[in-house]
Amino acid sequence: MSIILNIETATKNCSVALAKEGNTIACKEIAEQNFSHAEKLHVFIEELLGENNLKFSDLNAIAVSQGPGSYTGLRIGVSSAKGFCYAMNIPLIAIDTLQLLAKQIQIEDGIIIPMIDARRMEVFSAFYDKNHHQIRATQAEIIDENSYQEISEKIHLVGDGTEKFKNTLTHEKFVFHSNVTFPSAKEMSELSFEKYKKSDFVDVAYFEPYYLKDFVLTK
């Protein structure tokens, strides 16, 4: 029986989930305007383990959302995951953040474009098919009224980065799923279990988040 702790801190959502054999058994998360990851993450982890009568020694692996996303959020999540893995000598699994967004909807046709807000008119985005397989690499891109003109099929948009484009992407092919705002650790359970079974791990010592853009200090 594999027990994996899943950690997602790439956006404003601080999210932690426990999974057994790829099924989420418990989750704690909170999305606040002011990032509270540093205060909430370790509290959530301890509460989840205690409420499910588990100890750190019961964990077989830890999975972390690798980005792209918030520089600070990713640093907190990845640093914590690496620290736990090193201390307990268990493997670390990295999961793509945009895939977690895409997995929150089911579609019959078209493509899914998850978007994470990267400030101003820029987003982190990628393309996924109806089976949630990535079909275009992750990019940091500026969106305007001419974006995605080459795509004729239906485009399903998810994530906090989509809200600012409702008055820009007005063609009928665009479908906004406004109920899907942030990635969640709940969506990591199946993905992390599949990687665990294949021993698809990252190096605890050298793994770094996928920032995609350099950190820029702002007031």
C-alpha positions in Angstrom: 0.0 0.0 0.0 1.6 3.3 -1.2 0.9 6.5 0.8 1.9 9.7 -0.9 1.8 13.2 0.4 0.9 15.7 -2.3 1.9 19.4 -2.0 0.7 22.2 -4.3 1.8 25.8 -3.6 2.4 27.2 -7.0 -0.5 29.7 -6.8 -2.5 31.5 -4.1 -3.9 28.1 -3.2 -2.0 26.3 -0.4 -3.1 22.7 -0.9 -2.0 19.4 0.7 -3.5 16.0 0.0 -2.9 12.4 1.2 -3.4 9.6 -1.3 -3.5 5.8 -1.0 -2.9 3.9 -4.2 -3.6 7.0 -6.3 -6.9 7.9 -4.5 -7.2 11.1 -2.5 -8.2 10.2 1.1 -8.0 13.7 2.6 -7.2 17.2 1.6 -6.7 20.6 3.2 -6.4 23.8 1.2 -7.0 27.5 1.4 -6.7 30.2 -1.2 -6.1 33.7 0.2 -5.3 37.0 -1.6 -2.1 37.3 0.6 0.0 34.2 0.3 -0.2 32.2 3.6 1.8 29.2 2.5 4.6 29.7 5.0 2.1 29.7 7.9 -0.3 27.1 6.6 1.7 24.4 4.8 3.3 22.6 7.7 0.2 23.0 9.9 -2.0 21.3 7.1 0.5 18.5 6.8 0.6 17.7 10.5 -3.2 17.9 10.7 -3.7 15.6 7.8 -1.4 13.0 9.1 -2.9 13.2 12.6 -6.5 13.1 11.5 -5.7 10.0 9.4 -3.7 8.2 12.1 -0.5 8.4 10.1 3.1 9.3 10.9 5.8 10.7 8.6 7.4 7.3 8.6 4.2 5.9 7.0 4.8 7.9 3.8 6.3 6.2 0.8 6.9 9.3 -1.3 6.2 13.0 -1.5 4.9 14.7 -4.6 5.2 18.5 -5.2 3.8 20.8 -7.9 6.9 21.9 -9.9 5.5 25.0 -11.6 5.2 27.3 -13.4 3.7 29.7 -10.9 4.5 32.0 -8.0 8.2 32.2 -7.3 7.7 32.4 -3.5 5.0 29.7 -3.5 7.1 27.3 -5.4 10.1 27.9 -3.2 8.1 27.1 -0.1 6.5 24.0 -1.4 9.6 22.5 -3.0 11.9 23.3 -0.1 9.5 21.7 2.3 9.1 18.6 0.1 12.8 18.2 -0.3 13.4 18.6 3.4 10.9 15.9 4.3 12.3 13.5 1.6 15.8 14.0 2.7 15.0 13.5 6.4 13.0 10.3 5.8 15.0 9.0 2.8 12.0 8.7 0.6 11.6 9.7 -3.1 10.5 13.0 -4.5 8.0 13.2 -7.3 7.5 16.4 -9.5 4.1 17.1 -11.1 3.4 19.8 -13.7 1.2 22.5 -12.3 -0.6 23.3 -15.5 -1.6 19.7 -15.9 -3.3 19.8 -12.5 -5.5 22.7 -13.7 -6.3 20.9 -17.0 -7.3 17.7 -15.1 -10.1 19.6 -13.3 -12.4 19.5 -16.3 -13.6 16.7 -18.6 -14.3 17.6 -22.3 -15.6 15.7 -25.3 -13.9 17.8 -28.0 -11.4 20.6 -28.4 -8.4 21.4 -26.3 -7.8 22.6 -22.8 -5.6 25.7 -22.2 -4.8 26.2 -18.5 -3.6 29.6 -17.6 -1.8 30.8 -14.5 -1.6 34.6 -14.0 1.9 35.9 -14.7 0.9 39.6 -14.1 -0.3 42.2 -16.6 -1.5 40.6 -19.8 0.9 37.6 -19.6 0.1 34.1 -18.5 1.9 30.7 -18.1 0.0 28.3 -20.4 0.1 25.0 -22.2 -2.2 22.9 -24.5 -3.8 19.6 -23.4 -6.0 17.3 -25.3 -9.2 15.8 -23.9 -7.2 13.0 -22.2 -5.1 15.6 -20.4 -2.0 14.9 -22.4 0.2 17.9 -23.2 0.3 18.8 -26.9 2.1 22.1 -26.7 4.9 23.0 -24.4 4.5 25.4 -21.5 5.1 29.0 -22.4 5.0 32.5 -20.8 2.8 34.4 -23.4 1.1 37.7 -23.8 -2.6 37.3 -24.8 -4.5 39.7 -27.1 -7.5 39.5 -29.4 -5.4 37.8 -32.1 -4.2 34.9 -29.9 -5.1 31.3 -31.0 -6.5 32.4 -34.4 -4.9 29.4 -35.9 -7.0 27.0 -33.8 -10.5 26.2 -35.2 -11.6 23.8 -32.6 -13.2 24.6 -29.3 -10.8 26.0 -26.6 -11.6 25.4 -23.0 -9.9 27.9 -20.7 -9.2 27.3 -17.0 -7.2 29.0 -14.3 -6.9 32.4 -12.6 -5.1 33.7 -15.6 -8.2 33.5 -17.8 -10.4 36.0 -16.0 -8.7 39.1 -17.4 -9.3 37.9 -21.0 -13.1 37.5 -21.0 -13.4 40.8 -22.9 -10.5 39.9 -25.2 -11.1 36.3 -26.3 -14.7 36.8 -27.4 -15.0 34.2 -30.3 -17.6 31.5 -29.7 -14.8 28.9 -29.7 -13.6 30.1 -26.3 -15.2 28.4 -23.3 -14.4 29.9 -19.9 -14.6 27.5 -17.0 -14.7 30.1 -14.3 -15.3 27.5 -11.5 -11.7 26.2 -12.0 -9.3 28.9 -10.6 -6.4 27.2 -8.9 -4.5 23.9 -9.1 -5.2 21.6 -6.2 -3.3 18.8 -4.5 -6.4 16.6 -5.0 -5.6 16.4 -8.7 -2.1 15.2 -8.0 -3.0 11.8 -6.4 -3.4 9.8 -9.6 -0.5 11.4 -11.4 1.9 11.0 -8.5 0.9 7.3 -8.1 1.6 6.6 -11.8 5.0 8.1 -11.4 5.6 6.3 -8.2 4.9 2.9 -9.8 7.4 3.7 -12.6 10.0 5.0 -10.1 9.8 8.3 -12.0 11.6 10.4 -9.3 13.6 13.6 -9.3 16.9 14.1 -7.5 16.2 15.5 -4.0 19.5 17.4 -3.8 19.4 19.1 -7.2 15.7 19.4 -8.1 14.6 23.0 -8.7 11.1 24.4 -9.4 10.1 25.3 -13.0 10.0 29.1 -12.7 9.8 29.7 -16.4 10.6 33.4 -15.8 13.3 35.1 -13.7 12.3 36.4 -10.3 11.6 40.2 -10.4 11.4 42.1 -7.2 8.4 44.5 -7.1 7.0 46.9 -4.5 
